Amino acid sequence: MMTDRPRSAPATGNRLGVHSDMLIAEFGFREDVDHELRGEIRELGGTTVTGDDLDGLADAALLWWRQPDGDLTDELLDAQTLLGADGYLWLLTPKTGHDGFVDPSGIAEAAETVGMTLTATLDRPDWLGVRLSPPRRRA
């Protein structure tokens, strides 16, 4: 649907906390992801790599997750190990009524199990996002 509002790509990317020179690991990419959101991230200078191609630690991670994708708790644990000290993860799931919808209680349970804290939300046309921060590491 077209609107008369001007496109504000940096606004969403800024809300995600993306800035130039960030390394962003991406997991669960398929053709159904929000390509506009990915473009906004690139516009802001965020460099995305798939989790398999990551060399070192990421500043942030995007995890596209659908109900049949397996065990969310295990995936969150794996993603945490790839985040730098101040890293965070955006978990993106299909909205209610879309294939692969994930019940919010399952997200909350998985996040709590791995010690992650929900710190923000993002509402997109077909996807919902929650920003999860891992427990702070002791120096």
C-alpha positions as CSV (number, residue, x, y, z in Angstrom):
1,M,0.0,0.0,0.0
2,M,1.4,3.4,-1.0
3,T,1.1,6.4,1.3
4,D,1.9,10.1,0.9
5,R,4.3,10.0,3.9
6,P,7.9,10.4,3.1
7,R,10.0,7.3,3.6
8,S,12.2,7.5,6.7
9,A,14.7,4.7,6.3
10,P,17.2,6.0,8.9
11,A,14.4,6.2,11.5
12,T,13.9,2.5,11.7
13,G,17.6,1.7,11.4
14,N,18.3,4.2,14.1
15,R,15.6,2.6,16.3
16,L,17.5,-0.6,15.8
17,G,20.7,1.1,17.0
18,V,22.5,0.6,13.7
19,H,25.3,3.0,12.8
20,S,28.1,2.9,10.3
21,D,30.8,0.4,10.7
22,M,28.7,-2.0,12.7
23,L,29.1,-5.7,12.1
24,I,25.7,-7.4,12.2
25,A,25.3,-11.2,12.2
26,E,22.2,-12.4,10.5
27,F,20.5,-15.8,11.2
28,G,17.4,-17.4,9.7
29,F,17.5,-15.4,6.4
30,R,15.0,-16.7,3.8
31,E,13.1,-15.0,1.0
32,D,10.2,-14.1,3.4
33,V,12.3,-11.6,5.5
34,D,11.6,-7.9,5.6
35,H,13.8,-6.8,2.6
36,E,13.0,-3.1,3.2
37,L,14.3,-3.3,6.8
38,R,17.5,-5.0,5.5
39,G,17.9,-2.2,3.0
40,E,17.5,0.4,5.7
41,I,20.3,-1.3,7.7
42,R,22.6,-1.2,4.7
43,E,21.7,2.5,4.1
44,L,23.0,3.3,7.5
45,G,26.2,1.6,6.9
46,G,25.6,-1.6,8.9
47,T,27.4,-4.6,7.4
48,T,25.5,-7.8,7.6
49,V,27.0,-11.2,7.4
50,T,25.5,-14.6,7.9
51,G,26.3,-16.3,11.2
52,D,28.3,-18.9,9.4
53,D,30.5,-16.3,7.8
54,L,31.2,-14.3,10.9
55,D,34.9,-13.9,11.8
56,G,35.1,-12.5,15.3
57,L,32.3,-11.0,17.4
58,A,29.3,-9.1,16.1
59,D,28.1,-5.7,17.4
60,A,24.5,-6.9,16.9
61,A,22.5,-9.8,15.5
62,L,19.3,-10.1,13.5
63,L,17.5,-13.4,14.1
64,W,14.6,-14.1,11.8
65,W,12.6,-16.8,13.6
66,R,9.6,-18.8,12.6
67,Q,7.6,-21.3,14.6
68,P,8.9,-24.4,12.8
69,D,12.5,-23.4,13.0
70,G,13.4,-25.5,16.0
71,D,14.3,-24.6,19.6
72,L,14.4,-20.9,20.1
73,T,16.3,-21.2,23.4
74,D,19.2,-23.1,21.8
75,E,19.3,-20.5,19.0
76,L,19.4,-17.6,21.4
77,L,22.2,-19.3,23.4
78,D,24.2,-19.8,20.1
79,A,23.7,-16.2,19.0
80,Q,24.8,-14.8,22.4
81,T,28.2,-16.4,22.0
82,L,28.8,-14.4,18.8
83,L,28.0,-11.0,20.3
84,G,30.7,-8.5,21.5
85,A,30.6,-7.1,25.0
86,D,28.0,-4.4,24.2
87,G,26.2,-6.5,21.6
88,Y,22.5,-7.1,21.4
89,L,20.1,-9.2,19.3
90,W,16.9,-8.3,17.4
91,L,14.6,-11.3,17.3
92,L,12.1,-10.9,14.4
93,T,9.1,-13.1,14.1
94,P,6.1,-13.1,11.8
95,K,3.0,-11.2,13.0
96,T,-0.2,-13.0,14.1
97,G,-1.9,-14.5,11.1
98,H,1.3,-15.0,9.1
99,D,2.9,-18.4,8.5
100,G,5.4,-19.1,11.2
101,F,3.8,-16.9,13.9
102,V,5.6,-17.4,17.2
103,D,3.6,-17.0,20.5
104,P,5.0,-14.1,22.5
105,S,5.0,-16.3,25.7
106,G,7.4,-18.7,24.0
107,I,9.7,-15.8,23.2
108,A,9.5,-14.5,26.8
109,E,10.2,-18.0,28.2
110,A,13.2,-18.6,25.9
111,A,14.7,-15.1,26.6
112,E,14.3,-15.6,30.4
113,T,15.9,-19.1,30.2
114,V,19.0,-17.8,28.6
115,G,19.2,-14.7,30.8
116,M,18.4,-12.1,28.0
117,T,16.3,-9.0,28.8
118,L,13.8,-7.5,26.4
119,T,14.8,-3.8,26.0
120,A,12.7,-2.6,23.0
121,T,10.2,-3.6,20.4
122,L,9.8,-2.9,16.7
123,D,6.6,-3.2,14.6
124,R,6.9,-3.8,10.9
125,P,4.2,-4.6,8.3
126,D,4.7,-8.4,8.5
127,W,7.2,-8.9,11.3
128,L,7.5,-8.0,15.0
129,G,10.9,-7.4,16.6
130,V,12.1,-7.6,20.1
131,R,15.5,-6.3,21.2
132,L,17.2,-8.7,23.6
133,S,20.2,-7.9,25.6
134,P,22.4,-10.6,27.0
135,P,23.5,-10.6,30.7
136,R,26.4,-8.2,31.2
137,R,29.7,-9.9,31.3
138,R,31.9,-9.4,34.3
139,A,35.4,-7.9,33.6
